[in-house]
Amino acid sequence: MATSRGPVKRNRRGHPRHQKSQHGDKQPNKAVDENSFVIQSFRRFQEELDNKHDRHERLVKLSRDVTIESKRIIFLLHRVHSGSREDILNEEIGRASCRERV
């Protein structure tokens, strides 16, 4: 009596597909010559792209910091119109000095 493994996958003509190995039909990894001109070129490109992405991430972080500080200033200006100016300014100066230390 044959055991059932579940549904059989079929190709477009209706014939059963052959089972592939766990890694597919890929060739085993071959040793890479690190002294190859192509490999060295790709390593340089990789370094350039990494540097570019690092600069971009720093720029994005700085822009977010500027946005956050802008929102704080706008919120502070809204509070100045509705409350005691001296108390609010002293409180904000204390917060700003704490943020600068971090």
VENNOR-V393679 format. One record per backbone hydrogen bond with DSSP energy under -0.5 kcal/mol. CO is the residue of the C=O (numbers start at 0). NH is the residue of the N-H. Records with the same first field share a line. If there is no record, write none. Layout:
CO = NH ; NH
This chain:
8 = 16
10 = 13
14 = 10
20 = 23
22 = 25
31 = 33
32 = 35
35 = 39
36 = 40
37 = 41
38 = 42
39 = 43
40 = 44
41 = 45
42 = 46
43 = 47
44 = 48
45 = 49
46 = 50
47 = 51
48 = 52
49 = 53
50 = 54
51 = 55
52 = 56
53 = 57
54 = 58
55 = 59
56 = 60
57 = 61
58 = 62
59 = 63
60 = 64
61 = 65
62 = 66
63 = 67
64 = 68
65 = 69
66 = 70
67 = 71
68 = 72
69 = 73
70 = 74
71 = 75
72 = 76
73 = 77
74 = 78
75 = 79
76 = 80
77 = 81
78 = 81 ; 82
82 = 84
83 = 87
84 = 88
85 = 89
86 = 90
87 = 91
88 = 92
89 = 93
90 = 94
91 = 95
92 = 96
93 = 97
94 = 98
95 = 99
96 = 100
97 = 101
